[in-house]
Amino acid sequence: MNVQELTLVCINANCRRRLTVRVKLPTKATTVKCPNCGQVNPLPTFATPPPIPGNPTPPPNPSYVRKRPDGTFEGGYQANPGQPADESTLLKHQQDDETLLRDANGPKPPLPEILGWLIVHDEKTKTQNFNLKKGFNSVGRLSQQSPSDLMIETNDRYMSRPHCTVEVKISKMGVVEYVLQDGAIQPDGSWKNSRNGTFLNGQEPALHPSERIYLKDGDTIQLGETKVVLKTFQMSESLQKAYRQVEGTDYTRTILSFT
């Protein structure tokens, strides 16, 4: 049995995680999914011998030509012979001092309870942090009569109670997805939209009342005149790191006209 270990660098410019893939040859696999960001990365062809350790050469496909200082190639591979044989393809994801090892066709490691954060990053409202969990997370102005899951302490009277919803869900591929929608579900099961609309990344117009937008790490949501930033656990790993990342960024443009 011939098992080849390859070192890939995720092609997602916002991720760039190192992935180690063990492939039993011959294989029909052509891609591997990054467990950190969900990016599908192409596997190199195995028609030519792998590079010799200590003297790596790029695979023949031009998309793998760029060599990195550590000896790996952009989207390419590096051979590590002598590894024990395995009956399946394994994906080892090295993330700081944590290593995740999973069978590509087997069970995945459990996800954390907290899958991201909303951080108030606004000129007028004080910084506040809110945990995002799997399911629907309604967001709005602090209110005891019409509470939201995540309530922002603010004097912003343009923000509804509640105002919008961030749904956190797991795709069929196991990727954590964040979906924004204006409004929130009411106790009677009906859906109520906000009074002034929800804006994304300082852009007009506001979301359509029935529109659902897939978010990415760093997106800014405006509720009323108040802005919050989404930080995903894949890109930030902890609330402390998420807060530092947001604190060092400029404020996003505020939409002042609600039409």
C-alpha positions as CSV (number, residue, x, y, z in Angstrom):
1,M,0.0,0.0,0.0
2,N,1.4,3.4,-1.0
3,V,0.4,6.3,1.3
4,Q,1.6,9.8,0.3
5,E,1.6,12.7,2.8
6,L,1.2,16.1,1.2
7,T,1.5,19.5,2.7
8,L,-0.9,22.1,1.3
9,V,-1.4,25.8,2.0
10,C,-5.1,26.8,1.8
11,I,-5.6,29.0,-1.3
12,N,-8.1,31.2,0.6
13,A,-6.3,34.5,1.0
14,N,-8.0,35.1,4.3
15,C,-7.1,31.7,5.7
16,R,-3.7,30.4,4.5
17,R,-3.7,27.5,6.9
18,R,-1.3,24.6,6.5
19,L,-3.0,21.4,5.7
20,T,-1.4,17.9,5.8
21,V,-3.2,15.3,3.8
22,R,-2.4,11.6,3.7
23,V,-3.6,10.0,0.5
24,K,-3.7,6.2,-0.3
25,L,-2.5,5.8,-3.8
26,P,-3.9,5.3,-6.3
27,T,-6.7,7.8,-5.5
28,K,-9.6,9.4,-7.3
29,A,-9.7,12.4,-4.9
30,T,-9.1,15.7,-6.7
31,T,-9.9,18.2,-3.9
32,V,-9.6,18.6,-0.1
33,K,-11.8,20.9,2.0
34,C,-10.1,23.2,4.5
35,P,-11.7,22.6,7.9
36,N,-10.8,26.1,9.0
37,C,-12.6,28.2,6.3
38,G,-14.4,25.6,4.1
39,Q,-12.3,26.5,1.0
40,V,-12.1,23.6,-1.5
41,N,-8.4,23.2,-2.4
42,P,-7.3,21.2,-5.5
43,L,-5.0,18.2,-4.9
44,P,-2.1,17.8,-7.3
45,T,-2.0,15.0,-9.8
46,F,0.1,12.0,-9.0
47,A,1.2,11.2,-12.5
48,T,4.8,12.3,-11.8
49,P,6.9,11.3,-8.8
50,P,6.7,13.5,-5.8
51,P,9.5,15.9,-5.0
52,I,12.5,14.6,-3.1
53,P,12.8,15.8,0.5
54,G,15.5,18.5,0.7
55,N,15.3,19.3,-3.0
56,P,11.6,20.1,-3.7
57,T,10.4,20.9,-7.2
58,P,7.0,22.3,-8.1
59,P,4.4,19.9,-9.5
60,P,3.8,20.2,-13.2
61,N,0.4,22.0,-12.9
62,P,1.2,25.8,-13.3
63,S,-1.2,26.7,-10.5
64,Y,1.2,25.2,-8.0
65,V,4.4,27.0,-9.2
66,R,4.8,29.5,-6.5
67,K,7.3,28.3,-3.9
68,R,7.0,29.5,-0.3
69,P,10.0,30.1,2.0
70,D,9.2,27.0,4.1
71,G,9.6,24.8,1.0
72,T,5.9,24.2,0.3
73,F,4.1,25.5,-2.8
74,E,1.1,27.7,-3.1
75,G,-1.6,25.1,-3.4
76,G,1.2,22.5,-4.0
77,Y,2.7,19.7,-2.0
78,Q,5.8,18.4,-0.3
79,A,6.5,14.7,0.2
80,N,7.1,13.1,3.6
81,P,7.8,9.4,2.9
82,G,8.0,6.7,5.5
83,Q,4.7,7.5,7.1
84,P,2.6,4.5,8.3
85,A,0.0,3.3,5.9
86,D,-3.7,4.0,6.6
87,E,-6.9,2.7,5.1
88,S,-8.4,6.1,4.4
89,T,-7.5,9.7,3.6
90,L,-6.7,11.8,6.7
91,L,-6.7,15.5,7.0
92,K,-4.5,17.1,9.7
93,H,-5.2,20.7,10.4
94,Q,-2.5,22.6,12.4
95,Q,-4.0,25.6,14.0
96,D,-1.5,27.4,16.4
97,D,-0.8,24.9,19.2
98,E,-3.9,22.8,18.4
99,T,-3.9,20.0,15.9
100,L,-7.1,18.5,14.6
101,L,-6.9,15.0,12.9
102,R,-9.9,13.5,11.3
103,D,-10.9,10.9,8.8
104,A,-12.2,12.6,5.7
105,N,-15.1,10.1,5.6
106,G,-15.5,9.7,9.3
107,P,-16.8,11.8,12.3
108,K,-15.7,15.4,12.6
109,P,-14.4,16.9,15.8
110,P,-17.1,18.5,17.9
111,L,-17.7,22.2,17.4
112,P,-17.4,24.6,20.3
113,E,-20.6,26.0,21.8
114,I,-19.7,29.5,20.9
115,L,-19.3,29.8,17.2
116,G,-18.5,33.5,16.9
117,W,-19.1,37.0,18.3
118,L,-20.8,40.2,17.5
119,I,-18.7,43.2,18.8
120,V,-20.1,46.7,19.0
121,H,-17.6,49.0,17.1
122,D,-19.2,52.4,16.9
123,E,-18.5,56.0,17.5
124,K,-21.5,56.6,19.8
125,T,-22.2,53.3,21.6
126,K,-19.8,51.7,24.0
127,T,-18.0,48.5,23.1
128,Q,-20.0,45.4,23.9
129,N,-19.4,41.7,23.1
130,F,-22.1,39.1,22.3
131,N,-21.6,35.3,21.8
132,L,-23.1,33.6,18.8
133,K,-24.4,30.1,19.1
134,K,-25.9,27.6,16.7
135,G,-29.4,28.6,15.7
136,F,-31.2,32.0,15.5
137,N,-29.6,34.9,17.3
138,S,-31.9,37.9,17.4
139,V,-30.2,41.3,18.0
140,G,-31.7,44.5,19.1
141,R,-31.9,47.4,21.6
142,L,-32.1,46.5,25.3
143,S,-35.7,46.0,26.3
144,Q,-37.5,44.0,29.0
145,Q,-40.8,44.2,27.2
146,S,-39.6,43.0,23.8
147,P,-36.3,41.3,24.5
148,S,-33.8,40.0,21.9
149,D,-31.3,37.1,22.4
150,L,-28.5,39.7,22.2
151,M,-29.5,43.1,23.6
152,I,-27.3,46.1,23.0
153,E,-27.2,48.8,25.7
154,T,-27.6,52.0,23.7
155,N,-29.4,55.3,23.3
156,D,-29.9,54.7,19.6
157,R,-33.7,55.2,19.2
158,Y,-33.5,54.1,15.5
159,M,-32.6,50.5,16.6
160,S,-35.6,48.2,16.9
161,R,-36.4,45.8,19.7
162,P,-35.4,43.3,18.2
163,H,-33.9,44.6,15.0
164,C,-32.2,41.7,13.0
165,T,-31.2,38.1,13.2
166,V,-28.0,36.2,12.7
167,E,-28.6,32.6,12.0
168,V,-25.6,30.3,12.7
169,K,-25.9,26.9,10.9
170,I,-23.8,24.0,9.8
171,S,-23.8,23.2,6.1
172,K,-23.9,19.6,4.7
173,M,-20.1,19.9,4.3
174,G,-19.7,20.7,8.0
175,V,-18.9,24.4,7.4
176,V,-20.2,26.9,9.9
177,E,-22.3,29.6,8.1
178,Y,-23.6,32.9,9.3
179,V,-26.8,34.3,7.7
180,L,-28.1,37.8,8.3
181,Q,-31.8,38.8,7.9
182,D,-33.6,41.9,8.9
183,G,-36.2,41.5,11.7
184,A,-36.8,38.6,14.1
185,I,-39.3,36.0,15.0
186,Q,-42.0,37.0,17.5
187,P,-43.4,35.0,20.4
188,D,-46.5,34.2,18.4
189,G,-44.3,32.7,15.6
190,S,-44.7,35.5,13.1
191,W,-41.7,37.5,11.7
192,K,-41.4,41.2,12.3
193,N,-39.0,43.4,10.4
194,S,-37.2,46.4,11.9
195,R,-38.5,49.9,11.5
196,N,-35.5,51.4,9.8
197,G,-33.9,48.4,8.1
198,T,-30.5,46.6,8.4
199,F,-27.4,47.7,6.5
200,L,-24.3,45.8,5.7
201,N,-20.7,47.2,5.4
202,G,-21.9,50.8,5.1
203,Q,-23.6,50.1,1.8
204,E,-27.1,51.2,0.6
205,P,-29.8,50.2,0.2
206,A,-30.8,48.3,3.3
207,L,-31.5,44.6,3.2
208,H,-34.8,43.7,1.6
209,P,-37.3,42.5,4.3
210,S,-37.1,38.9,3.0
211,E,-33.4,39.0,2.0
212,R,-30.9,36.6,3.6
213,I,-27.2,37.4,3.3
214,Y,-24.3,35.1,4.0
215,L,-21.8,36.9,6.2
216,K,-18.0,36.6,6.3
217,D,-15.6,37.4,9.1
218,G,-15.2,41.1,9.6
219,D,-18.6,42.1,8.1
220,T,-20.2,45.2,9.7
221,I,-23.9,45.2,10.4
222,Q,-25.7,48.5,11.1
223,L,-28.8,48.5,13.3
224,G,-30.3,51.9,13.5
225,E,-27.2,54.1,13.7
226,T,-25.2,51.5,15.6
227,K,-22.6,49.2,14.1
228,V,-21.5,45.7,15.1
229,V,-18.8,43.5,13.6
230,L,-19.0,39.8,13.1
231,K,-16.0,37.7,14.1
232,T,-16.0,34.0,13.5
233,F,-14.4,31.4,15.7
234,Q,-12.5,30.0,12.7
235,M,-10.6,33.3,12.2
236,S,-10.4,34.6,15.8
237,E,-10.4,31.5,18.0
238,S,-11.1,33.5,21.1
239,L,-13.1,36.5,22.2
240,Q,-9.9,38.3,23.3
241,K,-8.3,37.9,19.9
242,A,-11.5,38.9,18.2
243,Y,-11.7,42.1,20.3
244,R,-8.1,43.0,19.5
245,Q,-8.7,42.5,15.8
246,V,-11.8,44.7,15.8
247,E,-10.3,47.4,18.1
248,G,-7.5,48.0,15.5
249,T,-9.8,48.7,12.6
250,D,-11.5,52.0,11.4
251,Y,-15.1,52.6,11.9
252,T,-17.3,51.7,9.0
253,R,-19.4,54.4,7.3
254,T,-22.7,55.1,9.0
255,I,-25.9,55.3,7.0
256,L,-27.8,58.3,8.3
257,S,-30.8,58.4,6.0
258,F,-33.5,55.7,6.5
259,T,-35.8,55.5,3.5
